[in-house]
Amino acid sequence: MSDTDLDTTARTILTDNDQGGYTIPTKGLYPYQWNWDSVFVALGFATFDQDRAWRELEMLFEGQWRDGMVPHILFRKDDPSYFPGPSVWGTDGGPIPSSGHSQPPVAATVVRDLVDADATGQSLDRAAALLPGLMAWHRWYLSYRDPKDQGVLAVIHPWESGRDNLPDWDDALRAVEVKDIEPYERKDTSHVDPAMRPHKEDYDRYLSIMAACRGVDWDPAEVARSCPFFVVDPGVTFVFLRANRDLLHLAEKLGKTEEASEIRGWIAKMEAGAKILWHDELKAHVALDQRSGKQTDGISSASFLAPYAGLTDGETLGALQAHFDRIAGKVRYLMPSYDPEHKSYEPLRYWRGPVWAMINYMIARGFAEAGDKARAERLRADTAALVRESGFAEYFSPETAEGAGGGSFSWTAAIWLTWASPSHVEQAA
């Protein structure tokens, strides 16, 4: 298809996956509303329907828990095609049945993007309505995913990271005792080649973590204290730091001086805390298992989100540029989700190697803001080439461009419309 045809197809995917104000990632494989999927989808809708973009975000926050958390899945209906569904999670934290943990908090950044793109100023009222929910969610993260007040955020489950079976989770996951799970039948492997999905032994431990959290009624403080999996994630940490900067901009624009002061404190703490994740030998930020105290030994695509978070000191930026160029020499398309020189790299198994369009978008945004336009454009061009080659797949092989996972995928379509499409580049120019 031509790029113009791809623009049309991308818009059609979003409207076809629209469930009446919220968007599913793709039919069959993911039949519910996912947190950060919806936020990226809002960017796509904003290219042709601003009101619909805002509605996506507003419907996401309809499921916010009483303690401030915005869950990673909202089960607006019970669809037997997906496992684990609401009965397995066993939560009661908010007005809509949901999963028991969150996902990378991209929302504040996209709210700012929508406001900044609206020359009329009419979006400010909708941003003002979302600000209390955003503040409550960010406070929740700091309270229950940084209980040691270190300025870094942990995840209680690989799914909370949004990068489900990343090699960074392997050691911590192996330490999880498999127990308290009933016999189950996975649904994902009936939709997608099992060779592209997490192994059964991983899934057993995913469900065991859920059982442990369900055993304490998903109480966030007790979960942080006793959950068998508690790993500091550079991905969530960097997304959160960036989101705080954008939330500060919104608070100042809305004249919320107390909120702005509070957010400035968060930013200062996070900037200092990020140093905890720096691996001196690898020269990159990596994950840290809070239960064992061990750093992971590989560079993931999340390591390249440091500039997106505003961490652009010479050492960090120079090291990432060197890693970028090294990895570019190993694969045809950037950015693989894990270092292709690492022993755990797999080019087509979910988060163990494939390229994801929305990660490329965030990495490129960080490089561009740091003044590195060339590497940012390389990521945009590679993303566009992957879509031209294999359509709007969930993810892609960095070696062959083969599309994998779900098809007609909403956030891939959204990223095409908002960033990767040459039509967008021409409009931006």
For each residue, the residues with C-beta under 8 A, 3 or more apart:
1: 5 6 9 388
2: 5 6
3: 6 7 384 388 421 422 423
4: 7 8 423
5: 1 2 8 9
6: 1 2 3 9 10 387 388 416 421
7: 3 4 10 11 416 417 421 423
8: 4 5 11 12
9: 1 5 6 12 13 391 392 413
10: 6 7 13 14 44 392 413 414 416 417 421
11: 7 8 14 15 44 48 413 417
12: 8 9 15 16
13: 9 10 16 17 392 408 409 410 413
14: 10 11 17 18 23 41 44 45 410 413 414 417
15: 11 12 18
16: 12 13 27 408
17: 13 14 23 24 25 26 27 408 410
18: 14 15 21 22 23 52
19: 22 23 24 33 76
20:
21: 18 55 56 58 59
22: 18 19 33 38 56 59 60 74 76
23: 14 17 18 19 33 37 38 41 56 410
24: 17 19 27 30 31 32 33 34 410
25: 17 29 30 34 37 394 406 409 410 411
26: 17 29 30 394 406 407 408 409 410
27: 16 17 24 31 408
28: 31 81 191 406
29: 25 26 82 188 191 192 394 405 406
30: 24 25 26 34 37 82 406
31: 24 27 28 77 79 81 82
32: 24 73 74 75 76 77 79 82
33: 19 22 23 24 37 38 59 60 63 73 74 76
34: 24 25 30 37 38 72 73 103
35: 38 39 60 70 71 72 73 74 102 103 104
36: 39 40 72 103 104 106 162 358
37: 23 25 30 33 34 40 41 410 411
38: 22 23 33 34 35 41 42 56 57 59 60
39: 35 36 42 43 56 57 60 106 107 110
40: 36 37 43 44 106 110 358 361 410 411 414 415
41: 14 23 37 38 44 45 56 410 411 414
42: 38 39 45 46 53 54 56 57 110 114 414
43: 39 40 46 47 53 110 113 414 415 417 418
44: 10 11 14 40 41 47 53 410 411 413 414 415 416 417 418
45: 14 41 42 48 49 50 52 53 56 414
46: 42 43 49 50 53 113 114 117 418
47: 43 44 417 418 424
48: 11 45 417
49: 45 46 52 53
50: 45 46 53 54 114 118 123
51: 54 55
52: 18 45 49 55 56
53: 42 43 44 45 46 49 50 56 57 114
54: 42 50 51 57 58 114 123 126
55: 21 51 52 58 59
56: 21 22 23 38 39 41 42 45 52 53 59 60
57: 38 39 42 53 54 60 61 107 110 111 114 130
58: 21 54 55 61 62 126 129 130
59: 21 22 33 38 55 56 62 63
60: 22 33 35 38 39 56 57 63 70 74 107
61: 57 58 64 70 107 130 133
62: 58 59 74 95 96
63: 33 59 60 70 71 74 94 95 96 98
64: 61 68 69 70 94 133 136 137
65: 68 69 70 71 93 94 98 140
66: 93 94
67: 93 140 144 220
68: 64 65 136 137 139 140
69: 64 65 93 94 101 102 137 140 144 220
70: 35 60 61 63 64 65 102 103 105 107 133 137
71: 35 63 65 74 91 93 94 98 99 100 101 102 103
72: 34 35 36 98 99 101 102 103 159 160 162
73: 32 33 34 35 98 99
74: 22 32 33 35 60 62 63 71 96 97 98
75: 32 78 85 86 96 97 98 99
76: 19 22 32 33 96
77: 31 32
78: 75 85 86 87 97
79: 31 32 82 85
80: 85
81: 28 31 187
82: 29 30 31 32 79 85 187
83: 88 184 185 186 187 188
84: 88 89 184 207 210
85: 75 78 79 80 82 88 89
86: 75 78 89 91 97 98
87: 78 90
88: 83 84 85 184 207 210
89: 84 85 86 97 98 99 100 210 214
90: 87 100 214 218
91: 71 86 94 97 98 99 100 214 218
92: 217 218
93: 65 66 67 69 71 98 100 218
94: 63 64 65 66 69 71 91 98
95: 62 63
96: 62 63 74 75 76
97: 74 75 78 86 89 91
98: 63 65 71 72 73 74 75 86 89 91 93 94
99: 71 72 73 75 89 91 159
100: 71 89 90 91 93 210 213 214 218
101: 69 71 72 155 156 157 159 160 213
102: 35 69 70 71 72 105 137 140 141 160
103: 34 35 36 70 71 72 159 160 162
104: 35 36 161 162 235 236 239 240
105: 70 102 108 137 138 141 236 239 240 243
106: 36 39 40 109 110 239 243
107: 39 57 60 61 70 110 111 130 134 137 243
108: 105 111 112 134 138 243 244 246 247 250
109: 106 112 113 239 242 243 246
110: 39 40 42 43 57 106 107 113 114
111: 57 107 108 114 115 127 130 134 246 250
112: 108 109 115 116 127 246 247 249 250
113: 43 46 109 110 116 117 246
114: 42 46 50 53 54 57 110 111 117 118 123 126 127
115: 111 112 118 123 124 127 250 253
116: 112 113
117: 46 113 114
118: 50 114 115 121 122 123
119:
120: 123
121: 118 124
122: 118 125
123: 50 54 114 115 118 120 126 127
124: 115 121 127 128 253 254
125: 122 128 129
126: 54 58 114 123 129 130
127: 111 112 114 115 123 124 130 131 250 253 254
128: 124 125 131 254
129: 58 125 126 132
130: 57 58 61 107 111 126 127 133 134
131: 127 128 134 135 247 250 251 254 256 259
132: 129 135 136
133: 61 64 70 130 136 137
134: 107 108 111 130 131 137 138 247 250
135: 131 132 138 139 247 259 262
136: 64 68 132 133 139 140
137: 64 68 69 70 102 105 107 133 134 140 141
138: 105 108 134 135 141 142 240 243 244 247 263 266
139: 68 135 136 142 143
140: 65 67 68 69 102 136 137 143 144 220
141: 102 105 137 138 144 145 146 153 240
142: 138 139 145 146 153 266
143: 139 140 146 147 220 221
144: 67 69 140 141 147 220 221 223 224
145: 141 142 153 154 155 156 224 236
146: 141 142 143 149 150 151 152 153 154 273
147: 143 144 221 224 225
148: 290
149: 146 269
150: 146 273 276
151: 146 269 270 271 272 273 274 276
152: 146 232 237 270 273 274 276 277 288
153: 141 142 145 146 232 233 236 237 240
154: 145 146 224 230 231 232 233 290
155: 101 145 158 160 161 229 230 231 233 236
156: 101 145 160 209 213 223 224 227 229 230
157: 101 160 206 209 210 213 227 229
158: 155 161 163 164 165 166 169 173 202 206 229
159: 72 99 101 103 162 164 206
160: 72 101 102 103 155 156 157 236
161: 104 155 158 164 166 169 233 235 236
162: 36 72 103 104 159 235 236
163: 158 166 235 300 301 302 337 351
164: 158 159 161 198 350 351
165: 158 169 198 199 202 349 350 351 352
166: 158 161 163 169 300 337 338 351 352
167: 170 296 298 300 338 342 344 345 352
168: 231 233 286 287 296 298 300
169: 158 161 165 166 172 173 229 231 287
170: 167 173 174 344
171: 174 175 289 292 294 296
172: 169 175 176 229 230 231 289 291 292
173: 158 169 170 176 202 205 229
174: 170 171 205
175: 171 172 228 291 292
176: 172 173 205 208 209 228 229
177: 208 228
178: 181 201 204 205 208
179: 208 211
180: 208 211 212 215
181: 178 184 204 207 208 211
182:
183:
184: 83 84 88 181 207
185: 83
186: 83 189 190 200 203
187: 81 82 83 190 191
188: 29 83 191 192 197
189: 186 192 193 194 197
190: 186 187
191: 28 29 187 188 406
192: 29 188 189 196 197 404 405 406
193: 189 196 197 404
194: 189 197
195: 348 349
196: 192 193 348 349 350 404 405
197: 188 189 192 193 194 349 350
198: 164 165 202 203 206 349 350
199: 165 202 203
200: 186 203 204
201: 178 204 205
202: 158 165 173 198 199 205 206
203: 186 198 199 200 206 207
204: 178 181 200 201 207 208
205: 173 174 176 178 201 202 208 209 229
206: 157 158 159 198 202 203 209 210
207: 84 88 181 184 203 204 210 211
208: 176 177 178 179 180 181 204 205 211 212 228
209: 156 157 176 205 206 212 213 227 228 229
210: 84 88 89 100 157 206 207 213 214
211: 179 180 181 207 208 214 215
212: 180 208 209 215 216 226 227 228
213: 100 101 156 157 209 210 216 218 223 227
214: 89 90 91 100 210 211 217 218
215: 180 211 212
216: 212 213 219 222 223 226
217: 92 214
218: 90 91 92 93 100 213 214 223
219: 216 222 223
220: 67 69 140 143 144 223 224
221: 143 144 147 224 225
222: 216 219 225 226
223: 144 156 213 216 218 219 220 226 227
224: 144 145 147 154 156 220 221 227 230
225: 147 221 222
226: 212 216 222 223
227: 156 157 209 212 213 223 224 230
228: 175 176 177 208 209 212 291
229: 155 156 157 158 169 172 173 176 205 209 291
230: 154 155 156 172 224 227 289 290 291
231: 154 155 168 169 172 287 288 289 290 291
232: 152 153 154 237 276 277 287 288 289 290
233: 153 154 155 161 168 236 237 287 302
234: 237 238 274 277 285 286 287 300 302 303 305 306
235: 104 161 162 163 238 239 300 302 305
236: 104 105 145 153 155 160 161 162 233 239 240
237: 152 153 232 233 234 240 241 270 273 274 277 309
238: 234 235 241 242 274 285 302 305 306 308 309 311
239: 104 105 106 109 235 236 242 243 305 308 309 362
240: 104 105 138 141 153 236 237 243 244 270
241: 237 238 244 245 267 270 271 274 309 310 311
242: 109 238 239 245 246 305 308 309 310
243: 105 106 107 108 109 138 239 240 246 247
244: 108 138 240 241 247 248 263 266 267 270
245: 241 242 248 249 267 310
246: 108 109 111 112 113 242 243 249 250
247: 108 112 131 134 135 138 243 244 250 251 263
248: 244 245 251 252 260 263 264 267
249: 112 245 246 252 253
250: 108 111 112 115 127 131 134 246 247 253 254
251: 131 247 248 254 256 257 259 260 263
252: 248 249 255 256 260
253: 115 124 127 249 250
254: 124 127 128 131 250 251
255: 252
256: 131 251 252 259 260
257: 251 260 261
258: 261 262
259: 131 135 251 256 262 263
260: 248 251 252 256 257 263 264
261: 257 258 264 265
262: 135 258 259 265 266
263: 138 244 247 248 251 259 260 266 267
264: 248 260 261 267 268
265: 261 262 268 269
266: 138 142 244 262 263 269 270
267: 241 244 245 248 263 264 270 271
268: 264 265 271 272
269: 149 151 265 266 272 273
270: 151 152 237 240 241 244 266 267 273 274 309
271: 151 241 267 268 274 310 311
272: 151 268 269 275
273: 146 150 151 152 237 269 270 276
274: 151 152 234 237 238 241 270 271 277 278 285 306 309 311
275: 272 278
276: 150 151 152 232 273 288
277: 152 232 234 237 274 285 286 287 288 295
278: 274 275 284 285
279: 282 283 284 285 286 295 297
280: 283
281:
282: 279 286 297 298 299
283: 279 280 315 319 322 323
284: 278 279 299 303 319 320 323
285: 234 238 274 277 278 279 302 303 306 316
286: 168 234 277 279 282 295 296 297 298 299 300 303
287: 168 169 231 232 233 234 277 295 296 300
288: 152 231 232 276 277 293 294 295 296
289: 171 172 230 231 232 292 293 294 295 296
290: 148 154 230 231 232 293
291: 172 175 228 229 230 231
292: 171 172 175 289
293: 288 289 290
294: 171 288 289
295: 277 279 286 287 288 289
296: 167 168 171 286 287 288 289
297: 279 282 286 342
298: 167 168 282 286 338 339 342 344
299: 282 284 286 303 323 338 339 342
300: 163 166 167 168 234 235 286 287 303 337 338 339
301: 163 304 305 335 336 337 338 356 359 363
302: 163 233 234 235 238 285 305 359
303: 234 284 285 286 299 300 306 320 323
304: 301 307 320 323 324 335 363 366
305: 234 235 238 239 242 301 302 308 309 359 362 363 366
306: 234 238 274 285 303 309 311 312 316 317 320 366
307: 304 310 311 312 316 317 320 363 366 367 369 370 372
308: 238 239 242 305 362 363 365 366 369
309: 237 238 239 241 242 270 274 305 306 366
310: 241 242 245 271 307
311: 238 241 271 274 306 307 316
312: 306 307 316 317 369 370
313: 316 317
314: 317 318
315: 283 318 319
316: 285 306 307 311 312 313 319 320
317: 306 307 312 313 314 320 321 370 372
318: 314 315 321 322
319: 283 284 315 316 322 323
320: 284 303 304 306 307 316 317 323 324
321: 317 318 324 325 372 375
322: 283 318 319 325 326
323: 283 284 299 303 304 319 320 326 327 339
324: 304 320 321 327 328 334 335 375
325: 321 322 328 329
326: 322 323 329 330 341
327: 323 324 330 331 334 335 336 339 340
328: 324 325 331 334 378
329: 325 326
330: 326 327 340 341
331: 327 328 334 336 340 347 398 399
332: 398 399 400 401
333: 355 382 385 386 396 397 398 399 401
334: 324 327 328 331 355 360 378 379 382 398
335: 301 304 324 327 355 359 360 363 379 398
336: 301 327 331 339 340 345 347 353 354 355 398
337: 163 166 300 301 351 352 353 354 355 356 359 395
338: 166 167 298 299 300 301 342 344 345 351 352 353
339: 298 299 300 323 327 336 342 345
340: 327 330 331 336 345 347 353 398
341: 326 330 345
342: 167 297 298 299 338 339 345
343:
344: 167 170 298 338 352
345: 167 336 338 339 340 341 342 352 353
346: 349 352 353
347: 331 336 340 353 354 397 398 399 400
348: 195 196 353 354 397 402 404
349: 165 195 196 197 198 346 352 353 354
350: 164 165 196 197 198 354 395 405
351: 163 164 165 166 337 338 354 356
352: 165 166 167 337 338 344 345 346 349
353: 336 337 338 340 345 346 347 348 349 397 398
354: 336 337 347 348 349 350 351 395 396 397 398 404 405
355: 333 334 335 336 337 359 360 382 383 386 395 396 397 398
356: 301 337 351 359 360 394 395
357: 360 361 383 386 387 411 412 415 416 420
358: 36 40 361 362 411 412 414 415
359: 301 302 305 335 337 355 356 362 363
360: 334 335 355 356 357 363 364 379 380 382 383 415
361: 40 357 358 364 365 379 383 415 418 419 420
362: 239 305 308 358 359 365 366
363: 301 304 305 307 308 335 359 360 366 367 379
364: 360 361 367 368 375 376 377 379 380 419
365: 308 361 362 368 369 376
366: 304 305 306 307 308 309 362 363 369 370
367: 307 363 364 370 372 373 375 376 379
368: 364 365 371 372 373 376
369: 307 308 312 365 366
370: 307 312 317 366 367
371: 368
372: 307 317 321 367 368 375 376
373: 367 368 376 377
374: 377 378
375: 321 324 364 367 372 378 379
376: 364 365 367 368 372 373 379 380
377: 364 373 374 380 381
378: 328 334 374 375 381 382
379: 334 335 360 361 363 364 367 375 376 382 383
380: 360 364 376 377 383 384 419 420 425
381: 377 378 384 385
382: 333 334 355 360 378 379 385 386
383: 355 357 360 361 379 380 386 387 415 416 419 420
384: 3 380 381 387 388 416 420 421 422
385: 333 381 382 388 389 401
386: 333 355 357 382 383 389 390 393 396 401 403
387: 6 357 383 384 390 391 392 412 416 420
388: 1 3 6 384 385
389: 385 386 401 403
390: 386 387 393 396 401 402 403
391: 9 387 403 407 408
392: 9 10 13 387 407 408 409 412 413 416
393: 386 390 396 403 404 405 406 407 409 412
394: 25 26 29 356 403 404 405 406 407 409 412
395: 337 350 354 355 356 403 404 405
396: 333 354 355 386 390 393 401 402 403 404
397: 333 347 348 353 354 355 400 401 402 404
398: 331 332 333 334 335 336 340 347 353 354 355
399: 331 332 333 347
400: 332 347 397
401: 332 333 385 386 389 390 396 397
402: 348 390 396 397
403: 386 389 390 391 393 394 395 396 407
404: 192 193 196 348 354 393 394 395 396 397
405: 29 192 196 350 354 393 394 395 409
406: 25 26 28 29 30 191 192 393 394 409
407: 26 391 392 393 394 403
408: 13 16 17 26 27 391 392 413
409: 13 25 26 392 393 394 405 406 412 413
410: 13 14 17 23 24 25 26 37 40 41 44 413 414
411: 25 37 40 41 44 357 358 414 415
412: 357 358 387 392 393 394 409 415 416
413: 9 10 11 13 14 44 392 408 409 410 416 417
414: 10 14 40 41 42 43 44 45 358 410 411 417 418
415: 40 43 44 357 358 360 361 383 411 412 418 419 420
416: 6 7 10 44 357 383 384 387 392 412 413 419 420 421
417: 7 10 11 14 43 44 47 48 413 414 421 424
418: 43 44 46 47 361 414 415 424
419: 361 364 380 383 415 416 424
420: 357 361 380 383 384 387 415 416 424
421: 3 6 7 10 384 416 417 424 425
422: 3 384 425 426
423: 3 4 7 426 427
424: 47 417 418 419 420 421 427 428
425: 380 421 422 428 429
426: 422 423 429
427: 423 424
428: 424 425
429: 425 426
